[in-house]
Amino acid sequence: MTKTRDNCALPCGAPAGGRRHRVTLQERATGVDADGLPNGDWGAVASVWAEVSPLRDRELFNAQQVQPRTTHKITLDYRPGVTHAMRFLFGTRILNIGSIINPMEANRTLEILAEEKAT
């Protein structure tokens, strides 16, 4: 059962725990177009509540030691099946998945280090 925040600055229906951003997890559609070429369209897998934070200072430096172009950290409830081939749509912004971290292998949350794609 998801808990929601009452009378707070979070969006209506946002779960407790500080996840205030609605993001869409996407993956590439499989199949081919009319010319027989691979279809490069992205399709929605799920819309989830997350905390999207730009990295700064020491956190940015440390993250870039693992993934050089990391710009954001996305924290969400654990979801099986999230892969590096997926991405997040955050409003009109695209965040490509770099690293997927399951803290303490507890299957409670995922911490995603991502790179914002220039548009």
PyMOL CGO cylinders between C-alpha atoms (Angstrom):
from pymol import cmd
from pymol.cgo import CYLINDER

trace = [
    CYLINDER, 0.00, 0.00, 0.00, 1.42, 3.37, -1.03, 0.3, 1, 1, 1, 1, 1, 1,
    CYLINDER, 1.42, 3.37, -1.03, 1.37, 6.16, 1.54, 0.3, 1, 1, 1, 1, 1, 1,
    CYLINDER, 1.37, 6.16, 1.54, 0.64, 9.65, 0.26, 0.3, 1, 1, 1, 1, 1, 1,
    CYLINDER, 0.64, 9.65, 0.26, 1.44, 13.03, 1.72, 0.3, 1, 1, 1, 1, 1, 1,
    CYLINDER, 1.44, 13.03, 1.72, -1.46, 15.19, 2.93, 0.3, 1, 1, 1, 1, 1, 1,
    CYLINDER, -1.46, 15.19, 2.93, -1.28, 18.97, 3.00, 0.3, 1, 1, 1, 1, 1, 1,
    CYLINDER, -1.28, 18.97, 3.00, 2.29, 19.33, 1.81, 0.3, 1, 1, 1, 1, 1, 1,
    CYLINDER, 2.29, 19.33, 1.81, 4.27, 20.76, -1.06, 0.3, 1, 1, 1, 1, 1, 1,
    CYLINDER, 4.27, 20.76, -1.06, 4.43, 17.42, -2.86, 0.3, 1, 1, 1, 1, 1, 1,
    CYLINDER, 4.43, 17.42, -2.86, 2.19, 16.82, -5.88, 0.3, 1, 1, 1, 1, 1, 1,
    CYLINDER, 2.19, 16.82, -5.88, -1.20, 15.30, -5.16, 0.3, 1, 1, 1, 1, 1, 1,
    CYLINDER, -1.20, 15.30, -5.16, -0.85, 11.53, -4.87, 0.3, 1, 1, 1, 1, 1, 1,
    CYLINDER, -0.85, 11.53, -4.87, 2.93, 11.62, -4.44, 0.3, 1, 1, 1, 1, 1, 1,
    CYLINDER, 2.93, 11.62, -4.44, 4.14, 8.88, -2.12, 0.3, 1, 1, 1, 1, 1, 1,
    CYLINDER, 4.14, 8.88, -2.12, 5.76, 9.60, 1.21, 0.3, 1, 1, 1, 1, 1, 1,
    CYLINDER, 5.76, 9.60, 1.21, 9.53, 9.44, 1.32, 0.3, 1, 1, 1, 1, 1, 1,
    CYLINDER, 9.53, 9.44, 1.32, 10.43, 12.52, -0.67, 0.3, 1, 1, 1, 1, 1, 1,
    CYLINDER, 10.43, 12.52, -0.67, 9.84, 11.16, -4.15, 0.3, 1, 1, 1, 1, 1, 1,
    CYLINDER, 9.84, 11.16, -4.15, 8.27, 14.20, -5.72, 0.3, 1, 1, 1, 1, 1, 1,
    CYLINDER, 8.27, 14.20, -5.72, 9.01, 13.83, -9.41, 0.3, 1, 1, 1, 1, 1, 1,
    CYLINDER, 9.01, 13.83, -9.41, 6.96, 11.84, -11.88, 0.3, 1, 1, 1, 1, 1, 1,
    CYLINDER, 6.96, 11.84, -11.88, 9.22, 10.18, -14.44, 0.3, 1, 1, 1, 1, 1, 1,
    CYLINDER, 9.22, 10.18, -14.44, 8.54, 7.74, -17.25, 0.3, 1, 1, 1, 1, 1, 1,
    CYLINDER, 8.54, 7.74, -17.25, 10.77, 4.71, -17.66, 0.3, 1, 1, 1, 1, 1, 1,
    CYLINDER, 10.77, 4.71, -17.66, 11.18, 3.97, -21.36, 0.3, 1, 1, 1, 1, 1, 1,
    CYLINDER, 11.18, 3.97, -21.36, 12.67, 1.26, -23.54, 0.3, 1, 1, 1, 1, 1, 1,
    CYLINDER, 12.67, 1.26, -23.54, 13.24, 1.01, -27.28, 0.3, 1, 1, 1, 1, 1, 1,
    CYLINDER, 13.24, 1.01, -27.28, 10.40, -0.58, -29.17, 0.3, 1, 1, 1, 1, 1, 1,
    CYLINDER, 10.40, -0.58, -29.17, 11.27, -3.76, -30.99, 0.3, 1, 1, 1, 1, 1, 1,
    CYLINDER, 11.27, -3.76, -30.99, 10.28, -4.29, -34.57, 0.3, 1, 1, 1, 1, 1, 1,
    CYLINDER, 10.28, -4.29, -34.57, 10.91, -2.79, -37.97, 0.3, 1, 1, 1, 1, 1, 1,
    CYLINDER, 10.91, -2.79, -37.97, 9.46, 0.11, -39.93, 0.3, 1, 1, 1, 1, 1, 1,
    CYLINDER, 9.46, 0.11, -39.93, 7.90, -0.02, -43.44, 0.3, 1, 1, 1, 1, 1, 1,
    CYLINDER, 7.90, -0.02, -43.44, 11.39, -0.07, -45.00, 0.3, 1, 1, 1, 1, 1, 1,
    CYLINDER, 11.39, -0.07, -45.00, 12.51, -3.03, -42.90, 0.3, 1, 1, 1, 1, 1, 1,
    CYLINDER, 12.51, -3.03, -42.90, 14.82, -0.91, -40.73, 0.3, 1, 1, 1, 1, 1, 1,
    CYLINDER, 14.82, -0.91, -40.73, 14.87, -1.28, -36.95, 0.3, 1, 1, 1, 1, 1, 1,
    CYLINDER, 14.87, -1.28, -36.95, 12.23, 0.87, -35.28, 0.3, 1, 1, 1, 1, 1, 1,
    CYLINDER, 12.23, 0.87, -35.28, 14.06, 3.37, -33.06, 0.3, 1, 1, 1, 1, 1, 1,
    CYLINDER, 14.06, 3.37, -33.06, 10.99, 4.66, -31.21, 0.3, 1, 1, 1, 1, 1, 1,
    CYLINDER, 10.99, 4.66, -31.21, 10.89, 4.69, -27.43, 0.3, 1, 1, 1, 1, 1, 1,
    CYLINDER, 10.89, 4.69, -27.43, 7.90, 3.30, -25.57, 0.3, 1, 1, 1, 1, 1, 1,
    CYLINDER, 7.90, 3.30, -25.57, 6.76, 3.77, -21.99, 0.3, 1, 1, 1, 1, 1, 1,
    CYLINDER, 6.76, 3.77, -21.99, 7.39, 0.90, -19.57, 0.3, 1, 1, 1, 1, 1, 1,
    CYLINDER, 7.39, 0.90, -19.57, 6.04, 2.61, -16.43, 0.3, 1, 1, 1, 1, 1, 1,
    CYLINDER, 6.04, 2.61, -16.43, 5.37, 5.98, -14.88, 0.3, 1, 1, 1, 1, 1, 1,
    CYLINDER, 5.37, 5.98, -14.88, 6.88, 6.12, -11.39, 0.3, 1, 1, 1, 1, 1, 1,
    CYLINDER, 6.88, 6.12, -11.39, 7.54, 8.54, -8.53, 0.3, 1, 1, 1, 1, 1, 1,
    CYLINDER, 7.54, 8.54, -8.53, 11.22, 9.34, -8.11, 0.3, 1, 1, 1, 1, 1, 1,
    CYLINDER, 11.22, 9.34, -8.11, 13.61, 11.86, -6.67, 0.3, 1, 1, 1, 1, 1, 1,
    CYLINDER, 13.61, 11.86, -6.67, 15.66, 13.42, -9.46, 0.3, 1, 1, 1, 1, 1, 1,
    CYLINDER, 15.66, 13.42, -9.46, 18.70, 15.33, -8.24, 0.3, 1, 1, 1, 1, 1, 1,
    CYLINDER, 18.70, 15.33, -8.24, 21.44, 17.02, -10.24, 0.3, 1, 1, 1, 1, 1, 1,
    CYLINDER, 21.44, 17.02, -10.24, 24.83, 15.98, -8.93, 0.3, 1, 1, 1, 1, 1, 1,
    CYLINDER, 24.83, 15.98, -8.93, 27.18, 18.63, -7.59, 0.3, 1, 1, 1, 1, 1, 1,
    CYLINDER, 27.18, 18.63, -7.59, 30.60, 19.02, -6.05, 0.3, 1, 1, 1, 1, 1, 1,
    CYLINDER, 30.60, 19.02, -6.05, 31.99, 15.88, -4.39, 0.3, 1, 1, 1, 1, 1, 1,
    CYLINDER, 31.99, 15.88, -4.39, 29.00, 13.72, -5.33, 0.3, 1, 1, 1, 1, 1, 1,
    CYLINDER, 29.00, 13.72, -5.33, 29.50, 14.67, -9.00, 0.3, 1, 1, 1, 1, 1, 1,
    CYLINDER, 29.50, 14.67, -9.00, 33.25, 14.01, -8.82, 0.3, 1, 1, 1, 1, 1, 1,
    CYLINDER, 33.25, 14.01, -8.82, 32.73, 10.58, -7.22, 0.3, 1, 1, 1, 1, 1, 1,
    CYLINDER, 32.73, 10.58, -7.22, 30.01, 9.56, -9.68, 0.3, 1, 1, 1, 1, 1, 1,
    CYLINDER, 30.01, 9.56, -9.68, 32.11, 10.60, -12.65, 0.3, 1, 1, 1, 1, 1, 1,
    CYLINDER, 32.11, 10.60, -12.65, 34.88, 8.25, -11.51, 0.3, 1, 1, 1, 1, 1, 1,
    CYLINDER, 34.88, 8.25, -11.51, 32.49, 5.39, -12.32, 0.3, 1, 1, 1, 1, 1, 1,
    CYLINDER, 32.49, 5.39, -12.32, 30.47, 6.93, -15.16, 0.3, 1, 1, 1, 1, 1, 1,
    CYLINDER, 30.47, 6.93, -15.16, 32.28, 9.93, -16.70, 0.3, 1, 1, 1, 1, 1, 1,
    CYLINDER, 32.28, 9.93, -16.70, 29.22, 11.75, -18.05, 0.3, 1, 1, 1, 1, 1, 1,
    CYLINDER, 29.22, 11.75, -18.05, 26.95, 11.34, -15.04, 0.3, 1, 1, 1, 1, 1, 1,
    CYLINDER, 26.95, 11.34, -15.04, 24.84, 14.43, -14.35, 0.3, 1, 1, 1, 1, 1, 1,
    CYLINDER, 24.84, 14.43, -14.35, 21.90, 13.20, -12.22, 0.3, 1, 1, 1, 1, 1, 1,
    CYLINDER, 21.90, 13.20, -12.22, 20.95, 10.72, -9.53, 0.3, 1, 1, 1, 1, 1, 1,
    CYLINDER, 20.95, 10.72, -9.53, 17.47, 9.21, -9.71, 0.3, 1, 1, 1, 1, 1, 1,
    CYLINDER, 17.47, 9.21, -9.71, 16.10, 7.40, -6.65, 0.3, 1, 1, 1, 1, 1, 1,
    CYLINDER, 16.10, 7.40, -6.65, 12.96, 5.29, -6.96, 0.3, 1, 1, 1, 1, 1, 1,
    CYLINDER, 12.96, 5.29, -6.96, 11.28, 2.35, -5.30, 0.3, 1, 1, 1, 1, 1, 1,
    CYLINDER, 11.28, 2.35, -5.30, 12.79, -0.99, -6.31, 0.3, 1, 1, 1, 1, 1, 1,
    CYLINDER, 12.79, -0.99, -6.31, 11.59, -2.20, -9.67, 0.3, 1, 1, 1, 1, 1, 1,
    CYLINDER, 11.59, -2.20, -9.67, 12.89, -5.44, -11.20, 0.3, 1, 1, 1, 1, 1, 1,
    CYLINDER, 12.89, -5.44, -11.20, 13.93, -5.42, -14.83, 0.3, 1, 1, 1, 1, 1, 1,
    CYLINDER, 13.93, -5.42, -14.83, 15.46, -1.93, -15.07, 0.3, 1, 1, 1, 1, 1, 1,
    CYLINDER, 15.46, -1.93, -15.07, 18.41, -2.14, -17.48, 0.3, 1, 1, 1, 1, 1, 1,
    CYLINDER, 18.41, -2.14, -17.48, 21.06, 0.09, -19.04, 0.3, 1, 1, 1, 1, 1, 1,
    CYLINDER, 21.06, 0.09, -19.04, 19.17, -0.10, -22.34, 0.3, 1, 1, 1, 1, 1, 1,
    CYLINDER, 19.17, -0.10, -22.34, 16.36, 1.97, -20.80, 0.3, 1, 1, 1, 1, 1, 1,
    CYLINDER, 16.36, 1.97, -20.80, 16.06, 5.69, -20.10, 0.3, 1, 1, 1, 1, 1, 1,
    CYLINDER, 16.06, 5.69, -20.10, 13.92, 8.09, -18.09, 0.3, 1, 1, 1, 1, 1, 1,
    CYLINDER, 13.92, 8.09, -18.09, 11.78, 10.86, -19.48, 0.3, 1, 1, 1, 1, 1, 1,
    CYLINDER, 11.78, 10.86, -19.48, 11.59, 13.72, -16.95, 0.3, 1, 1, 1, 1, 1, 1,
    CYLINDER, 11.59, 13.72, -16.95, 9.19, 16.28, -18.38, 0.3, 1, 1, 1, 1, 1, 1,
    CYLINDER, 9.19, 16.28, -18.38, 10.78, 17.02, -21.74, 0.3, 1, 1, 1, 1, 1, 1,
    CYLINDER, 10.78, 17.02, -21.74, 14.25, 16.00, -20.57, 0.3, 1, 1, 1, 1, 1, 1,
    CYLINDER, 14.25, 16.00, -20.57, 15.88, 12.66, -21.36, 0.3, 1, 1, 1, 1, 1, 1,
    CYLINDER, 15.88, 12.66, -21.36, 18.06, 10.93, -18.76, 0.3, 1, 1, 1, 1, 1, 1,
    CYLINDER, 18.06, 10.93, -18.76, 20.07, 7.96, -20.06, 0.3, 1, 1, 1, 1, 1, 1,
    CYLINDER, 20.07, 7.96, -20.06, 20.82, 5.26, -17.49, 0.3, 1, 1, 1, 1, 1, 1,
    CYLINDER, 20.82, 5.26, -17.49, 24.49, 4.83, -16.67, 0.3, 1, 1, 1, 1, 1, 1,
    CYLINDER, 24.49, 4.83, -16.67, 24.68, 2.85, -13.41, 0.3, 1, 1, 1, 1, 1, 1,
    CYLINDER, 24.68, 2.85, -13.41, 21.98, 0.96, -11.55, 0.3, 1, 1, 1, 1, 1, 1,
    CYLINDER, 21.98, 0.96, -11.55, 22.55, 0.52, -7.82, 0.3, 1, 1, 1, 1, 1, 1,
    CYLINDER, 22.55, 0.52, -7.82, 20.42, -1.65, -5.52, 0.3, 1, 1, 1, 1, 1, 1,
    CYLINDER, 20.42, -1.65, -5.52, 21.63, -0.40, -2.09, 0.3, 1, 1, 1, 1, 1, 1,
    CYLINDER, 21.63, -0.40, -2.09, 22.63, -3.28, 0.18, 0.3, 1, 1, 1, 1, 1, 1,
    CYLINDER, 22.63, -3.28, 0.18, 20.91, -5.65, -2.33, 0.3, 1, 1, 1, 1, 1, 1,
    CYLINDER, 20.91, -5.65, -2.33, 17.77, -5.07, -0.25, 0.3, 1, 1, 1, 1, 1, 1,
    CYLINDER, 17.77, -5.07, -0.25, 15.35, -4.69, -3.19, 0.3, 1, 1, 1, 1, 1, 1,
    CYLINDER, 15.35, -4.69, -3.19, 13.81, -1.61, -1.56, 0.3, 1, 1, 1, 1, 1, 1,
    CYLINDER, 13.81, -1.61, -1.56, 15.13, 1.23, -3.70, 0.3, 1, 1, 1, 1, 1, 1,
    CYLINDER, 15.13, 1.23, -3.70, 17.14, 1.78, -6.84, 0.3, 1, 1, 1, 1, 1, 1,
    CYLINDER, 17.14, 1.78, -6.84, 19.69, 4.54, -7.25, 0.3, 1, 1, 1, 1, 1, 1,
    CYLINDER, 19.69, 4.54, -7.25, 20.32, 5.35, -10.88, 0.3, 1, 1, 1, 1, 1, 1,
    CYLINDER, 20.32, 5.35, -10.88, 23.26, 7.45, -12.05, 0.3, 1, 1, 1, 1, 1, 1,
    CYLINDER, 23.26, 7.45, -12.05, 22.20, 9.04, -15.31, 0.3, 1, 1, 1, 1, 1, 1,
    CYLINDER, 22.20, 9.04, -15.31, 23.38, 11.39, -18.03, 0.3, 1, 1, 1, 1, 1, 1,
    CYLINDER, 23.38, 11.39, -18.03, 21.11, 14.10, -19.33, 0.3, 1, 1, 1, 1, 1, 1,
    CYLINDER, 21.11, 14.10, -19.33, 20.94, 13.96, -23.10, 0.3, 1, 1, 1, 1, 1, 1,
    CYLINDER, 20.94, 13.96, -23.10, 21.42, 17.32, -24.80, 0.3, 1, 1, 1, 1, 1, 1,
    CYLINDER, 21.42, 17.32, -24.80, 18.39, 18.27, -26.85, 0.3, 1, 1, 1, 1, 1, 1,
]
cmd.load_cgo(trace, "trace")
